[in-house]
Amino acid sequence: MPRGTRRHQWRTLLVVAATAALTSAGVTGVRPAPAAAEEATLAATAGCGKAPTLASGTRTIQTSGRSRSYILRVPDNYDSNRPYRLIFGFHWNGGTANDVDSGGTSGYPWSYYGLRALSNDSAIFVAPQGLNNGWANSGGQDVVFVDDMIREIDAGLCVDTTQRFAGGFSYGGGMSYALACARPTVFRAVAVYAGGQLSGCSGGTEPIAYIGLHGLRDPVLNISQGRSLRDRFVRNNGCTPQNPPEPAQGSLTHTVTTYSGCRAGYPVVWAAYDAGHTPGPVDGSAGDFEPGERSWTRPVVWNFFAQFQTSDPGPDPGPDPVPTTFRLRSESAGRCLDVNGASSANGAQMILWDCHGNANQQFSQSGQELRVLGKCLDVPGNAAGTRVQISDCGGANQKWNLNSNGTVSNAQNGLCLDVNGAATANGTAVVAWTCHTGANQRWARA
């Protein structure tokens, strides 16, 4: 289970969140922020290049005439000359900032919905505390609270102002959605786990990168509410409308869809899963109370955030005119990713083989595609253990992230390129598997 609460607390959450869904439906206007917080300038923050004035721990701030608190997590190896991502994690109704920060009984692996453990010290994390353990955002005060936290953090730490993100579950998802509406130029992307329009939506006409995740059997906030939130940004981002596939009830699986046609730099992703009201579903499990660190939502959301590496979304640059080729060598086996038999046929599978200079080990990167033998690296499904292959380019399942920790993750399903069984022999299958950053999932350009 997402271990920020115990089982009896989750039962309370279902009741309280349902009440919030009814009582907050009429939340209206969000007070605009001061101009300084409204503009997402590309310059380094005032905290860059000087000794930090903030440290990890709980902080109190004055905002909208009252004291509010938040928990700050600064990387252990913090470097004041390096601009960091800034990621906000919002708790659910009845939850606390400490639940998000600590990861509950799962601890560090589920801290900030599992993103902190995957960040490899590349991000500063913030867990704000909601009034009455919720995010009613009355008069826009919670959005202003976020503005004031950003202002304090920017002054004391080195933040990349184009790399601010927000995510939250249930009421926290509603708050993340409110920020997507009200602060689309302040935040680069948001993740809404099983959310609804609970904290208002002031503005809501501009694009922002958006990922929504929702359970088919959610008894608290029906999945139709999640679809409605998603569709606002399908429109704003200029995506091609569709009814994305969702898993069948009883399948205990998930489906991740990346919309096509979106404005460059503003993707929309929809992840539907056969589970209830939870941010941490686990495929194959009928319950909603599985350890969050086992959930596929961790890598899916992290990879969605991590894909944004530049200061300005700008136009899609397309393929390099003269692509640079490279091999991908497995750290655990010392052998290279290889198209079996040097076949260029669709469906030719990937294996490990002794590294050489032949074309069936020579990859080039075009956007998020990894190309070899005129085809693209492809995973034909969302299930862990699926064999990786090559196929004609153009599919959403052919987008990959080459992450700073050495993993290569699929942008659609969040699974990582994995040497099956951590074997080392020539001919070992290469599959897509739940990311764990072990040596058999780490690859080096060679």
N, C-alpha and C positions, 0 to 999 in steps of 0.2 A: 504494500500500500504506500501511497505518498505519506511518509511517516511524520508529517508535521503535527498530526493529531493521533490520538488513540481511537479505537473503534467506536466507543460510545460518543466521543467528540464528533466523529464523522456523522453519526446519526443525528446529533444536534445540528450539525452544519446543514443537513438536508432540509430540516424544518425551518431553520433561521433563514437560509438562503432563499427558500421558496417564499417566505414572508417578504424578504427584501425585494424579490422580483415583482411582487404586487405593489408594495408601498413606494418603490422607487420609480415606477413606470412614468410618473409625472414629473421627474426631474427635468428642469429646463435650464436656461442660459448659464453659460460659464463666463465669468468675468475675464476679459482679455488681460493678458500679461503685459507688464511694462515692455517697452520696445526692445530693451536690451536682451530680454529673455526670448522675445519673439523671433529675433533674427538669428539664423544659423550661419554665422560667418565662418569662413574657412581658416581663419587665423588660429594659432595656438592660444590656449587659454592663459590667463595671467599666472596660473600656477606652474607653467612650464619653465624649466631652467633655473629653478630656485628650490631651496629646501622646503619640503612639504610642511604645511601648517595643519594638516589633518592626518589622523591615523585611524586604524581599524578600531571599531568599538561603537557604542551607542552615543549619539549626539542629540542635543536639544537645540531647536531653532525657533525664533519668533516669526510667526507668519499669520496674517489676517487677524492680528491682535491677540494671539494666544500662543502658548508653548506647544510645539509638536516635536516628536522624536523620530529618529531613523537610525538604522544600523548601517555602518559603512565597513566595507571590506576592501582594503588596499593590498595589492599583490606583495608577497614577502620580499620579492626582489625589485621593488618599485624603483624606477629610474626617472628622475625628474625631467630628463631630456627626451623622453619617449612619450608621445601622446597615446593614451589608452582609450579603449572602448569604455563606455559607461552604461551599465545595465541595471535597470530598476526591476525588482521583483515584488509584486503586490500580492498580499495575502488574501485569502478567501474571507467570507463573512463569518465572524466568530473566531477567525485565526489571528495570528499576531506576526509582527515583524520577526520575532525570534523564531517562529515556526519556519519561516522562509529561509532565514539566515542559517539556522542550525541544521536544517534537514530533518528535524525531528528524530525519531528512533533510528532512521537510516543514516543519520549523520552526514558527513561531508559529501558522500556520493549523490545525495539528493538536495544539497544546499542550493538555493535559488533554482528550484525545479531541475536540478542536475546540471545546470550550465556552469557552475563554478568549477566543478571538477574537470570539465571538458575545456575550460578556457586556457589552460596552460599558462596561467599568470598574464594573460593578455588583456584583462579587463578589471575595472573597478566595479564593485557591486554595491547596490543600495537596496535596503529593505525598509521602506517607510511604514510607519504605524498609523493605521486608520483610526478615525474618531469612532468610539464605541465599537471598535474592531470591524469597521466597515468602511465603505467608500460612497456615502450618499452624495458627496460633492455639492452640498447645499450652497447655492450662490456662487458656485465655481471655486470654493475654498480649497478643495483638494488639488485642483489643477494649479492654483497659485502656490500651494505648498510645494508642489513639484518644481515650479519655477524658482522658488526660493532655495530649495536644496541644490538645484543646478547652479545657481549663482554662487552659493557658498563653496561647492565642490570645485567649480571652475577656478575660483580664486585661490584655492589651497592646493590643488593637484593639477597634473598635466593631463588634459583630456582632449581627445580628438572630437571636435564639435560636430563632425559629420558621422560619428559612430556612436550615437546615443540610441538605446533600445529600451523597450519596456515589455514586460510580460506578466501575466497573472492568471490565477484560476478563479472561476466563478465570479464573485463580486470583484476580485482583483482583475479578472478578465474584462469586466465592465469598465473598470478604471483605465485599463490599458486602451480599450476602445475609445474612451472619452479623450485620451491624449492623442490618439490617431486623428480624431475629429478636430480637436482644438489646437494641437501643436504639431502639424505635419511637417513643418520646416525645422522643428527642434529635434524631433526623433526621426531616425533613419528607417526604423521598422518596429512593428509591434507583433507580439504573439498573444493570442486570446485563447486560453484554455477553458472550454465549456462556459463561455460567457454569455451575457445578455446586455441589452441596453439598460443598465442599472445606474450609471453615473452620469447620464446625460450625453449629448453630442452637440456641442456648440461648434458651428462651422460645418465640418464634415463634407466639404465640397472639393478638397484638394487631394492629390495622390500621396500615398505613403506605402511602402512595402508592407505587406500584411500576410500573416499566416494564422488561420483559424483551425482549432482542433476541437472536436466535439463527439460525444458518444451517442450512438443510435438509440440507446435505452436510457438516456438521461431523464430521471424522474423529477428533477429540480428545475432545470432550464432546458426545455425541449430543444432538440437539435434544430428545429425550424428557426429558433431565435439565433442560433449560431450562423445558420445559412443567411439570414437577413443581414447580420452584421457584415459577413463576408461580401455579400452582393453590393453593398454600398461602395466598397473599394474595388470590386470588379468594374463598376461603372467609372469611378473616379480615375482609376489607373488605365482606362481604355482597353481592358481585356476583352477578349471574345467571350460573350456569354455562353454558358453551357450548364448542363446538369451533370456535375462530375460524378463518376461512379462511386458508390459506397458499398461496403461489404454487406453480405446478407446477415440478418439476425440469426444467431446461433453459430456463425462461422468463427467467432472469437479471433478475428483478424482485423487489420486496418488497411485503409487505402489512402494513399497520398497523391493528390493531383496538383500539378503546376499548370495554371491557366496559360493559354497561348494568347498572343496578340497584345500583351500588356505593353504599356509605354516602357521603353528601355530604362532599366534601373528601378522599376517599380513592380516587381512580381507580386502575384497573389497565389497562395498555396492553401489548399483545403485538405485537412486530414480527418477522415471520419473513421470511427472505430466501433466495434461491436462490444460496448461496455456501457456503464452508467455514468454517474457524475463523479469524474475523477480526472486529474491531470496526468496520471501515471499508469495508463492501461498497459497490460502485458498480454501479448498474443498467446492464445491457448488457455488463458485463465478466465474462468467464468465470474470471478469476483472482482470488486473494484478496490480491494485493499491489499494489493501486492506491493512488495518493496519498490519504491519509485525508481531506484537505480537500475532496475531490470527493464524499465520501460523504454520502448523505441522513441518516445517523445523527446528524450534528452538529445540524441544526435540529430533528430529531424529539426528541432528548433535551433540548436546550436549551429548546424550547418546553414540554416536559413539566414541567421544573423551574420555568420562568419564570411558569407559570400561577398559582403560589401566591404571592399578593400580600398576604394579610391575616395578622394575628397569630394568628387562631384559625380553623380550618376552618369551624366552626359549621354551621348549616343552610344549604341553598341558598336565597338570598333570592328567587329567581324573578324575573319581569319587574318592572320599575319600574311603579308604577301610572300615572304620567304620564311616558311616555318622552320623553327629550330627543333631538331629531333633529339630525343633522349630515350634511355632505357629506364625501366623501373625495377630496381633491385630489392628483393626482400631482405629486410634486416635479419630475420631469423634464419633464413636458409642460405643467403649469399648467392642465390640464383635469381634469374630475371623473369619478368612477366613475358610470356611467349604465346603467340597464336599457334595452337597445335597443328603440326604438319605444314606450317606456312600457308595454310589455306585461306583464301580470301572470300570463301563462300559465307553467306549469311548463316549464322548459327555456329560458326567455327569457335570452339571453346578455348578458354585461356588456361594455361598450365604454367608451372615453373620449369625452367630449363637453364642449363649452363649459359652464362651471358656470352653473347657473340655480337657481331656487327651486322647481321643480316636484317632484312627489312621487316621480318615478322616480330622483331623486338624493338623496332624504332617507332616511337610515338611522337606525335606533335600535338600541341594544344591549340585549339581554335575556340575562343570563348571558354565555355565549360566542357567542351567536347574533347575527348582524347582519341586521336585518330591513328590508325595503323592499317597498312595495306589498303588504303582508300576507303576503309570502313570506320565505324565508331565503336568504342568500348561500350557495352550494352549489358544491362541486367534485365532479363525478361520476366519480371515479377517483383513482388514485395516481400516474399517469404525469406527469412534467414536460411542460408544454405543453398540458395539458387546459384547455379553455375553461371559464371560471367562469360560472355561471348562477344563476338563482333557482329555488327549488322549495318545495313544502310543507315546513313546519318539522318537525323531529323527528329528522333523521338525524345520525349520528355525524360525518359529513363536513361538517357545518354549524357546527362549533365553531371559532372563530377567536381568535387572540391579537393584540391591538393592542400591539405591543412598543414599548419606550422608544426604540429606534433608528429608529422610523418605519415599520418593516415590519409587515405584517399576515399572519400565518402560520396555516396550517390545523393545528389541534391533532391531527388524525388522521394526516395524511400528511407534515406538517412542511414542505410547500411554501409559498412566499410568493406573495402577490398581485403580479402582474408585468405591466407594460405590454409587450406583445409586441414584441420587436425594438427596444425603447427608442424606438419611434416616437412622434410627437407629434400626429399629425393626428386630427381628429374621426373617429370610427368605428373607431379602432384597437382590436383585440381585447385583452381582459384575460384572462390565463391564470394557472395555478398553475405556478410554476417553482422550481427549486432556489434556496434563499435565498443571496444574495450581498451584500445591503444596498446595491446600487447605487441611483442616483437614480430609476431606473424601478421600484424596489420600495419606495420610501419615499412614504408618504402622510400628509397633514396633515388634521386635522379643520377644516372650513371652514364 
